[in-house]
Amino acid sequence: HRDPATGTFKVRIQGGVKTTLMALMGRDSMALDVQSETAIGSSLLEVALVLDNTGSMADEGRMTALKSVSRKMVQDIFSNRPSGSTVRIGLVPFSHYVNVGMANRNQPWISVPPDSTGSGSCIADLSSPLPVGCSWAKGTYTSDGNVLTFDYAKCATTDMHLCVNLEWSNSWHGCVGSRSGGLDTSVGSTAVRYDGLLGIGCSSEIVDLTDDEAVVTAAIDAMGTYGETYVAPGLLWGWNVLTPEAPFSAAATDSVRAAQSGSRALVLMTDGENTRSPSYPYHDGSDRAVADSKTKTLCENIKAEGITVYTVAFKVSDSNNLAMLRDCASSPDAAFDASDDAGLAAAFESIGNTLSAARIVH
């Protein structure tokens, strides 16, 4: 019997069992009447969703699928919480950088230089007349592993790239870089500040742990696609969200979590291998071995803190990346390999069911 008021299930088993030793005394059976009460979820559950927002997530409707399954999992976790319990969920969209939020610009744990503006010589569009000695040319750049092209004016003295107008600004958009000296695989100390990087684009803002379902689902709906893949910053800031010390502070302390039999979980979803690596504070390197090493170290450090890690590989074909994600998960059952939208939905449903798993009350 399910009691919707308390979010519990009551199970009663009645019947009889045959006896062995007692049969020698003339009693060959015993009546059985056992009752147990089971509650959905734990008294305190904190979850960080670390979700890939890179450029490749724009392909094949991947972002649309991710939004749908993430939103459903969040709704299911909140709806299955028992009365009197607490559920808090945070969101960490990531690409090769993470967006900690413009409102945090003046916090003591971050250092952001002043914005700057300027002007330069550039050509607004392909129809603009070119100066003497210039001609149109094709350039290439890499976006999340994909090689793309752009037009620019190649000149005898200097190259003039396309721009909307002659004014430019070098401003902060909430993106942070990595701290060196091993600080990019640890949390808790902000004596060395994080660097806010000017002129860098990144994903949508982090949402700190909240018990407001609408806030989380709205942030999921607002996610976009941008940039390259570097998983380590996503993991680092997911860990930060689950830690009560700055930069974020909504997570329960160890003592509160112990008193409430609380649990923490981090759900990592990505659709590709690392294409960027740290150059400190920037992430403009391309050393995959370094990036994978940082990712693996963070996985181990997070699990060592008692946080359960779930990983979802979405349409990932690289065997080394699949192995890294399997090893990152807390157990083989916590690692999912989704080859299509249906597999992604099944993975998120399984994780949601596990996070809302039953516990025996008495």
N, C-alpha and C positions, 0 to 999 in steps of 0.2 A: 504494500500500500504506500503510495506517495502522498506526503503531506505538503502541499504547496506553500503553506504558511511558514514552514521551517526548512523546506528544501530537503527533507529526509525521506528515506524509504524504510518501511518496517517489514521485515521478513519473518514469518512464523512457519516452522516446520513441525508437523504433527504426524505421528505414526508409531510404529513399533519396530524393534530390532530383535533378532534371535540372539540368545545367550549361549555361552559354551560352559564355562565353569559353573555358573549359576544353574545350568540345566541339571547338573548332578544333584542339586538340592531341590529339584522339582520345579524350578522356575525356568521355563524355556524361552521366555520373551520378556521384554521390558517396553513400557510406554515411552515415547519420545515426544517432548514438547519443548522446542528451542525457539527463542525469539531474539532477533538482533535488529538494531537500528543503524541505518547507513545514511551518511550525509554526503551530498555532492560538494566537492571542493574542499579547501582547507580554510582555517579561520583567517589566514592572511596569505594572499597570493600576489606576488609582484612579478610582472612579465615585461621584458623589453623586446620589442619587435624590431630587428635589425634587417632592413629590407633594401635590396638592390634597386637603385634608381638610375643606373647608368644608361648611356645612349642606346645600347643594344636592347634594353627593355621596351623600346619603342617598336621593335620588330614583331611581327606576327601576333599582334594584340597581347603581348606578354604583360604589359603594365595593366591593361584592362582586366586580365585574368587575376593578376596579383591583388589588385584592389578588391575585387569581388570576394576572393577567398579570405583575405585578411579581415575585411569588414565582417564577414559571416563568423569567423572564429572569435573576433572580439565580442560580437553580439551574443554568441553562444556562451562564452565564458562568463560574461556579466549576468546573463539570464539564469545560469545554473548555479550561481552562488547561493549558499544557504543563508537564511536570515541571521543577522548578527555577525556575519563574516565580512572581511574586507578584501576587495580585489582592486588592484591598481595596475594599469597598463601604460607603458611608454612607447614611443615610436622614434626610431633612429633611421631615417632615410640616408643612404650613403652612395657616393660614387667614388672618385679618388680623393674627395674631401667631404667633410661633414659640416653642416650648418648649425652652429650652436645658438643662433638667434640674435638678431640685431639689438634686441633689448639688453643683451648682456655686454654690450660694448665697454662699459665702464666698470665692470666687475673686477675685483682684485686678482682673480685667477687668470686674467687674459690681458694681453698687451696689444692694442690696436693703434697703428700710426694714424695721424690725421689724414683725412681725404685730401686729394689735390686735384687741380684742374689745369688744363693747358690748351693749346691749339697747335695745329700742324697742317702740313700740306697734304691733301688727299683728294681723291676723286669720288664724287658722290655716286655715280652709276655708270653703266657701260656706255650710255649715250653721251656722256660728257666729252668734250674735245680734249684730246691728249696734248700735253706740251710737246714742243719739238724735242726729238730724241727719245720719245717714249712709244711703246707699243703694248697691246694687251698680251698677257701670257697666262698660262695655267700653272697653278701651284697645287700641292697636295698636303694633306695633314691626316693624322690618325685620330679617330674617335672610337674609343672602346674597342680597339682591334680592327676597325674598319677604315680603309683608306678612302678619303674623300677629296674632292678637288674644289678649288676656288679660283676666281679671276683676280689678277692684279696688273697694275701698270708697271712694266719693266722699262726702266729708263737708263740712259747712259751714265748718269751720275748717282741716282738713287732709285729704289723701288718705292712706288706709291701704292699702298694698299687701299682697297675700297673702304669707305666709311660713310656714315649717314650725313655728317656735317663736319665742319672744320674744328669743332670744339671736342675735347675729350676730357674724361674725368677718370681719376684713379681712386675708386672708393671701396668701402668695405661692404660686403654682401652677407656677412655672417660666417664666412668660411674660416676654418682654423687649420693650421699645419701641425706637424709632429715635433715633439721635443726630442732632442738627441740624448745620448748617454744612457740609453736603455729606458728612458722615461716614456717612450712610445709603446711600451708593453706593460705599463703599470699605472695604477690610479691611487688616489688618496692624498698625494702630496702636491700642493700647488705653489711651493716655494719658488719653483721655476715656472713662470707663467707660460700659458699657451700663446702662440703667435696668431693674431688675427691678420689675415693676408689680404692686402689691397689688390683690387683688379682681378680677383679670382672668382669664378663662378662655382656654385655647388648646388646640392639638392635642396629640398624644402627643409624647414627648421625642425630640429628635435622637439618632441613633445615629452616633457618630464612625466614621471609616473603620475597618473591621475585616476580617480574613481569615477570620472565623468565619461561615460561611454560616448556621448555625443561629440566630445572634444576629440577623442581618438579617431572615431569614424570620419569626422570631418577632415582631419589631418591626412588620413589615408586617401580620401577622395581628392585631396589637393596635391597629391604627389605627382611629379612630372619626371621627365627623363633628361639626363644631362651627364656628360663627362665619361671618364674612363673608370676601370675597375681597380680598386685597391681595397681589399676586404678589411685589412687590419684596423684602419680608423673607425670603421663601422663597429667592429667588435669592441674597440677601446671605449667608444662613447656609449655603447650599450651597457658595458660594465660600469661606466661612470653613472649612468642613469639608475642602476641597481645598487649604488653605493651612497650612503647618507652624507658623506663628506662632499664639499665643493669639488667640481663645479655645480652639480645638481644635488638637491637635498631632500627630495620627497620620499626617498626610500627609508624604510624602517631601520632603526639601529639593530645591532646584534641582540641586545637585551630584549627589545620589544619583539623582535621576530621569534626569539626563543620562548618568550612568555606566551605567544600566540600560536606556537607550533607552525610558524610561517615558512614559506618556501619561495625561492626565486628561480626564474627561468629566463633564458635568452634564446630567442628563435632567430636563427640566421638563414636568410634566403638569398641566393645569388644565381645568376644565369651564365657566369663565365669565369675564366681564370684571371689572375692578377695581370694587368697590363701596365700598371704604374708602381713605382717604388719610392721610398723616401729619399730626399736629397737635403732635408733639414734646413728650414722648416717646410719647404715645399715638397710636393709629391710628383716631381716631373722626371724622376728616374724611370728606367725601363728594365731594371734587373729583377726578373721574376723570381729568381732564387732567393734574393733578399726579401722580397715581398712575401713569398710563401713562408719563409722562416719566421718573419714577424707575425704572420697569421697563426702559424702553429704554436708559437710561444704564447700568444694571447689566449688561444683556446685552452691551453694547459693551465695558465694562470687563473683564468676565469673559473674553470672547473675546480681548481684547488681551493677556491673561495666558497665552495658548496653550492654554486649556481649550476643548475641543470641546463645543458646546452643541447638544443635541437638544431639540426641543419637540414636545409632543403636545397638540393641541386635541381635547377629548373632548366631542362633542355641543355644540359652540360654534356659534352662529348669527350672532353679531355680526361683521360684516365688518371693522370696525376692529380688533377684538380678534384676529381671524384674521390680519390683516396684521401686527399687532405681533408675534405669535408666530412668523410666518414670518420676519420680519426678525431676530428674536432668535436663531434657529438659525444655526449656523455656515455652512450651505449650504442650497440648496433641497431637497436630498436628505435633510437632517437635520430637516426640518419635516414633521409629519404632521397630517392633519386626519381624525380618526376620528369618523364619524357614528353608530356603533353599537358594540356589544360586540365584534363580529367585527373591525371596523376597529381598535379599541383593541388587540386581541390581535395583529393583523398588524403594527401600529406597533411594539409592544414586541418582537415577534419579530425584526423588521428591525433595530431598534437593538441588540438582543442579539447578532445575527449579525455586525453591523458591529464591535461592540466585541470580539468574538471572531474578528475577521477574520484570514485567513491572511497570514503574512509569509514572504518567501523567505529561507531560511537560507543556502543555497549552491546 
